[in-house]
Amino acid sequence: MLPALFSLPFVAVGVRIIANPLANVFQKQLTHRAAAPLFITCATYGFLTLACLTVFNQFVLADLSPAFWQNMLICSVLGVLGNVFLVKAMHLGDLSVLGPINAYKAVVSLLVGVVVLGEVPGWLGLVGVGLIVVGSYVVLSKGHGSGWSWAIINQPEVRLRLIALLCSGIDGVFLKRAVQLSSPGTAFFFWCWLGFALSLIWFAVTQWQTGPAQAKLLLQKWPTYLALFVCIGLMQVSTNIAFSAMQVGYALALFQTSALLSVLFGYRFFNETGLIRKLIGAVVMVTGAVLIILFK
């Protein structure tokens, strides 16, 4: 058990758990300063692509199969859509609520993983995922006995977050297959490159008029942008490493323990309320993740 926790895949999970909510903090800060979600996404992919070019010769780029390109393209399209919807949701809603909602991504990936990858989870793993979903229910409830309401779905930020997690939950399955057909590093390079190309085309077609103003804001807020780029890069590399060694649904479920940090960061940086209730829900989610680790 102990050696497994210090193995590379579980270290990668730990990095992902920290990097993800930090990236959400920087995304929310930038959108509050008038940065456009699509520009943030495009700039992130662009910076990471440039960073990859500095170690270009380290990636295996030859003899990649048609299946790799098919999975990588599907993953990239869904990834760009998911990232844009996520940043927009972070602009509108509370980090301490939208972070834990991401728990449902594990459920989406488990279902898609069974069909696409043939990954059949054990019953204890399913219990762990179930606890994560229950914990998110507590986080989403309004407190004071009001419980969860379907009216929550009508909130624009929640709808955007659900669309984002649907995109990213499905894209995780195709990303894992791309990793299996190449390597974590090669898949990361093309995730950056294809993501940049797709988001740049989207920005050029729909928001090109805002380009100068957004570029000026990038120069003004470059420390926040740089911090975001680093967090997203660490998050994606660690995701690829985790996917190379464990079932995609389980990996995504473990990632959701970052809900604890999302709740704390929302309280600390954005003065969000309901701290105790949200922490209780997040602890339930962590318990589910522990089950997945112990009985994987």
KEROMI-758338 format. One record per residue (C-alpha): x, y, z; residue in one letter; residue number from 1. Coordinates in pm, 1 decimal. Layout:
<pts>
          x          y          z   resn   resi
          X          Y          Z      A    NUM
...
</pts>
This chain:
<pts>
          x          y          z   resn   resi
        0.0        0.0        0.0      M      1
      264.9      254.8      108.6      L      2
      498.5      196.6     -189.3      P      3
      198.6      235.1     -422.0      A      4
      120.5      577.6     -279.2      L      5
      472.1      696.2     -369.9      F      6
      470.8      544.7     -717.9      S      7
      481.8      780.8    -1016.2      L      8
      109.1      751.8    -1102.2      P      9
       -0.6      841.5     -749.2      F     10
      253.8     1125.4     -729.0      V     11
      102.3     1249.0    -1056.1      A     12
     -243.9     1230.1     -898.7      V     13
     -115.5     1440.0     -606.8      G     14
       24.7     1703.6     -842.4      V     15
     -304.5     1710.2    -1034.2      R     16
     -505.4     1754.1     -712.4      I     17
     -307.2     2068.0     -622.5      I     18
     -263.2     2216.1     -970.8      A     19
     -628.1     2195.2    -1076.7      N     20
     -789.0     2420.9     -810.6      P     21
     -495.5     2662.4     -833.3      L     22
     -555.9     2690.7    -1207.7      A     23
     -924.7     2758.9    -1136.2      N     24
     -826.1     3040.9     -899.4      V     25
     -611.8     3207.3    -1166.4      F     26
     -881.6     3157.8    -1432.1      Q     27
    -1141.7     3320.6    -1208.4      K     28
     -908.7     3610.0    -1123.3      Q     29
     -840.7     3675.7    -1491.8      L     30
    -1207.2     3668.3    -1594.0      T     31
    -1282.1     3916.1    -1314.1      H     32
    -1031.0     4146.5    -1485.0      R     33
    -1215.3     4128.4    -1820.3      A     34
    -1010.5     3847.9    -1976.8      A     35
    -1225.2     3650.2    -2223.6      A     36
    -1258.7     3275.3    -2152.8      P     37
    -1175.5     3182.6    -2513.2      L     38
     -866.2     3405.2    -2513.9      F     39
     -750.0     3256.2    -2182.1      I     40
     -789.2     2907.0    -2327.9      T     41
     -610.2     2998.2    -2652.2      C     42
     -323.3     3170.9    -2469.1      A     43
     -280.7     2871.8    -2239.0      T     44
     -255.6     2624.5    -2525.1      Y     45
      -25.2     2862.5    -2713.1      G     46
      220.2     2904.5    -2426.5      F     47
      231.1     2530.6    -2360.3      L     48
      292.1     2464.3    -2730.2      T     49
      590.7     2702.5    -2724.6      L     50
      718.9     2533.4    -2409.0      A     51
      694.1     2193.6    -2579.7      C     52
      896.0     2319.7    -2877.3      L     53
     1194.6     2376.6    -2646.2      T     54
     1210.8     1999.1    -2585.1      V     55
     1070.8     1897.6    -2923.6      F     56
     1335.8     1630.4    -2983.1      N     57
     1229.1     1443.2    -2668.8      Q     58
      891.7     1344.0    -2816.4      F     59
      834.5     1039.3    -3034.4      V     60
      649.3     1187.1    -3331.2      L     61
      710.1      925.4    -3600.2      A     62
      503.8      616.4    -3682.9      D     63
      193.0      733.2    -3499.9      L     64
     -107.3      526.1    -3605.0      S     65
     -430.4      657.8    -3760.3      P     66
     -607.7      544.1    -3442.7      A     67
     -383.7      776.5    -3240.1      F     68
     -472.4     1075.3    -3458.5      W     69
     -841.9      992.5    -3446.8      Q     70
     -845.2      972.9    -3067.0      N     71
     -623.2     1278.5    -3031.4      M     72
     -845.6     1490.1    -3255.5      L     73
    -1164.5     1391.7    -3070.1      I     74
     -989.9     1456.7    -2739.3      C     75
     -865.5     1798.9    -2854.3      S     76
    -1204.1     1919.5    -2981.0      V     77
    -1375.4     1814.5    -2657.9      L     78
    -1086.9     1955.0    -2452.7      G     79
    -1109.9     2301.8    -2608.2      V     80
    -1488.2     2310.8    -2564.1      L     81
    -1459.5     2190.9    -2205.3      G     82
    -1191.8     2445.2    -2115.3      N     83
    -1383.3     2741.5    -2259.0      V     84
    -1706.6     2641.4    -2083.4      F     85
    -1513.1     2583.1    -1760.5      L     86
    -1350.5     2927.1    -1760.1      V     87
    -1684.9     3093.0    -1838.1      K     88
    -1847.5     2900.7    -1551.5      A     89
    -1569.6     3006.9    -1314.0      M     90
    -1635.4     3368.0    -1410.7      H     91
    -2005.0     3341.7    -1322.5      L     92
    -2011.6     3108.8    -1021.2      G     93
    -1848.4     3014.6     -691.0      D     94
    -1524.9     2816.5     -707.0      L     95
    -1628.9     2625.9     -392.2      S     96
    -1941.5     2497.7     -571.8      V     97
    -1819.2     2454.9     -928.8      L     98
    -1506.1     2265.4     -820.5      G     99
    -1695.1     1985.6     -642.2      P    100
    -1950.7     1958.0     -926.8      I    101
    -1661.5     1815.6    -1126.2      N    102
    -1704.5     1491.5     -927.8      A    103
    -1958.4     1377.5    -1185.5      Y    104
    -1680.2     1361.9    -1443.7      K    105
    -1568.2     1032.1    -1288.4      A    106
    -1913.5      884.7    -1344.4      V    107
    -1921.7      999.6    -1708.5      V    108
    -1575.9      854.0    -1769.9      S    109
    -1659.4      524.4    -1600.9      L    110
    -1959.4      477.0    -1829.7      L    111
    -1775.5      580.7    -2146.4      V    112
    -1466.7      382.4    -2039.7      G    113
    -1669.8       62.0    -2015.9      V    114
    -1786.0      105.5    -2377.2      V    115
    -1472.6      249.6    -2541.7      V    116
    -1188.0       97.5    -2337.9      L    117
    -1352.2     -211.2    -2189.7      G    118
    -1256.4      -98.5    -1837.9      E    119
    -1497.8     -264.6    -1594.2      V    120
    -1472.6     -119.9    -1239.7      P    121
    -1494.0     -334.1     -925.4      G    122
    -1783.1     -287.6     -684.1      W    123
    -1569.1     -115.6     -420.5      L    124
    -1449.8      126.8     -683.0      G    125
    -1811.3      199.8     -768.6      L    126
    -1885.3      260.2     -399.4      V    127
    -1598.8      510.0     -393.7      G    128
    -1732.7      693.2     -696.4      V    129
    -2080.1      688.0     -537.5      G    130
    -1945.7      857.1     -224.7      L    131
    -1787.5     1124.4     -439.5      I    132
    -2124.0     1194.6     -601.4      V    133
    -2297.9     1202.1     -260.1      V    134
    -2038.0     1449.2     -135.9      G    135
    -2105.7     1676.7     -430.1      S    136
    -2478.4     1660.9     -341.4      Y    137
    -2394.8     1801.5        2.6      V    138
    -2180.9     2075.0     -150.1      V    139
    -2458.0     2177.0     -389.9      L    140
    -2732.2     2186.0     -124.3      S    141
    -2819.0     2530.8        4.3      K    142
    -2807.3     2444.1      375.0      G    143
    -3061.4     2531.7      644.9      H    144
    -3257.1     2218.5      552.8      G    145
    -3341.7     2336.7      203.0      S    146
    -3160.4     2049.2       37.0      G    147
    -3068.7     2015.4     -326.4      W    148
    -3305.5     2155.3     -588.3      S    149
    -3338.7     2102.7     -961.7      W    150
    -3351.5     2481.8     -982.2      A    151
    -2975.3     2468.6     -936.1      I    152
    -2946.9     2329.8    -1289.9      I    153
    -3109.3     2647.3    -1421.6      N    154
    -2818.6     2855.0    -1296.5      Q    155
    -2603.0     2948.7    -1600.4      P    156
    -2275.2     2874.0    -1422.8      E    157
    -2392.9     2526.2    -1320.6      V    158
    -2515.0     2445.2    -1671.4      R    159
    -2183.4     2558.8    -1817.9      L    160
    -1991.5     2353.6    -1561.1      R    161
    -2198.1     2043.6    -1637.0      L    162
    -2137.8     2085.4    -2011.1      I    163
    -1766.3     2132.0    -1940.0      A    164
    -1744.5     1817.6    -1727.4      L    165
    -1937.8     1619.5    -1989.8      L    166
    -1683.6     1728.0    -2252.5      C    167
    -1382.2     1662.8    -2030.1      S    168
    -1521.7     1336.1    -1893.6      G    169
    -1558.3     1196.7    -2245.3      I    170
    -1233.1     1350.1    -2370.3      D    171
    -1046.9     1176.5    -2087.2      G    172
    -1139.0      838.1    -2232.4      V    173
    -1006.2      927.9    -2577.7      F    174
     -698.4     1090.7    -2423.1      L    175
     -618.8      768.3    -2238.7      K    176
     -642.1      572.3    -2562.2      R    177
     -408.7      825.0    -2729.3      A    178
     -163.5      783.1    -2439.1      V    179
     -181.7      404.8    -2478.9      Q    180
     -104.4      439.6    -2850.1      L    181
      195.7      669.8    -2792.7      S    182
      333.0      798.6    -2460.5      S    183
      226.6     1055.1    -2197.1      P    184
      475.3     1308.5    -2338.1      G    185
      377.2     1265.0    -2702.4      T    186
        7.2     1286.6    -2618.5      A    187
       75.2     1603.4    -2417.0      F    188
      256.6     1768.1    -2708.8      F    189
      -29.5     1707.4    -2951.2      F    190
     -287.7     1798.6    -2685.5      W    191
     -118.0     2140.3    -2667.0      C    192
      -64.2     2181.8    -3040.9      W    193
     -408.7     2072.6    -3157.9      L    194
     -575.9     2260.3    -2872.9      G    195
     -393.6     2579.0    -2971.6      F    196
     -481.1     2541.0    -3340.1      A    197
     -850.1     2478.6    -3270.6      L    198
     -889.4     2754.1    -3010.3      S    199
     -696.7     3003.6    -3227.6      L    200
     -927.8     2936.4    -3523.7      I    201
    -1231.8     2973.3    -3296.0      W    202
    -1099.2     3302.0    -3156.5      F    203
    -1004.6     3437.5    -3500.3      A    204
    -1350.9     3362.5    -3640.5      V    205
    -1563.2     3486.1    -3349.7      T    206
    -1366.4     3732.1    -3134.2      Q    207
    -1080.2     3869.8    -3344.1      W    208
    -1191.2     4230.1    -3276.1      Q    209
    -1106.6     4188.2    -2907.1      T    210
     -755.0     4061.3    -2980.7      G    211
     -559.9     4385.6    -2914.7      P    212
     -740.0     4454.4    -2587.3      A    213
     -695.5     4094.9    -2470.5      Q    214
     -325.5     4096.0    -2565.0      A    215
     -278.0     4420.8    -2370.7      K    216
     -444.9     4263.5    -2067.6      L    217
     -216.9     3960.5    -2100.3      L    218
       88.4     4188.0    -2083.2      L    219
      -54.9     4371.5    -1782.3      Q    220
     -147.1     4053.8    -1594.7      K    221
      138.6     3836.2    -1714.4      W    222
      226.1     3698.0    -1366.8      P    223
     -127.4     3559.1    -1328.5      T    224
     -125.2     3425.0    -1683.3      Y    225
      215.0     3262.7    -1629.5      L    226
       98.4     3100.3    -1306.3      A    227
     -206.6     2967.0    -1492.1      L    228
        6.7     2828.9    -1775.8      F    229
      233.6     2644.5    -1531.1      V    230
      -61.4     2499.3    -1338.4      C    231
     -238.4     2380.2    -1653.8      I    232
       83.9     2228.2    -1786.0      G    233
      148.8     2039.5    -1462.3      L    234
     -214.1     1934.1    -1448.3      M    235
     -217.1     1787.8    -1798.8      Q    236
      120.0     1611.5    -1775.0      V    237
       17.5     1452.8    -1444.9      S    238
     -317.5     1352.7    -1597.6      T    239
     -144.1     1173.8    -1885.3      N    240
       88.8      990.2    -1646.4      I    241
     -202.6      881.9    -1427.9      A    242
     -401.2      764.6    -1731.0      F    243
     -106.8      552.5    -1844.8      S    244
     -125.0      343.4    -1525.9      A    245
     -486.2      331.4    -1401.1      M    246
     -845.2      317.1    -1520.8      Q    247
     -961.5      654.1    -1646.4      V    248
    -1274.7      660.6    -1427.7      G    249
    -1074.7      581.5    -1114.1      Y    250
     -809.4      840.7    -1201.0      A    251
    -1069.7     1111.1    -1253.5      L    252
    -1240.4     1011.5     -928.1      A    253
     -912.5     1053.4     -739.5      L    254
     -863.5     1393.6     -900.4      F    255
    -1186.6     1508.9     -738.1      Q    256
    -1026.2     1517.1     -393.5      T    257
     -914.3     1860.8     -509.5      S    258
    -1267.3     1962.3     -404.6      A    259
    -1126.8     2027.3      -56.1      L    260
     -882.7     2279.8     -197.1      L    261
    -1150.4     2432.7     -421.3      S    262
    -1369.4     2496.3     -116.3      V    263
    -1082.0     2646.7       83.0      L    264
     -956.0     2857.3     -208.7      F    265
    -1308.3     2986.4     -277.0      G    266
    -1337.4     3094.5       86.1      Y    267
     -986.6     3240.6      101.4      R    268
     -961.0     3425.1     -231.0      F    269
    -1323.7     3509.2     -315.2      F    270
    -1500.1     3524.5       26.3      N    271
    -1744.3     3247.3      -68.0      E    272
    -1987.9     3130.0      201.1      T    273
    -2107.5     2793.3      337.8      G    274
    -1757.0     2678.8      428.8      L    275
    -1849.5     2408.6      685.3      I    276
    -2121.3     2245.3      472.5      R    277
    -1900.1     2244.3      165.9      K    278
    -1607.4     2099.8      362.4      L    279
    -1828.8     1818.1      494.1      I    280
    -1932.2     1733.9      138.8      G    281
    -1573.0     1749.9       21.8      A    282
    -1461.9     1514.7      302.6      V    283
    -1724.0     1260.8      188.2      V    284
    -1573.9     1287.3     -158.6      M    285
    -1223.2     1229.7      -23.8      V    286
    -1349.9      919.7      159.0      T    287
    -1469.6      784.2     -173.0      G    288
    -1129.6      853.3     -325.8      A    289
     -958.0      666.5      -39.3      V    290
    -1176.8      362.9     -114.0      L    291
    -1060.6      375.1     -473.3      I    292
     -694.2      388.8     -364.8      I    293
     -726.1      105.8     -110.2      L    294
     -923.2     -133.6     -327.2      F    295
     -800.3      -50.9     -676.4      K    296
</pts>
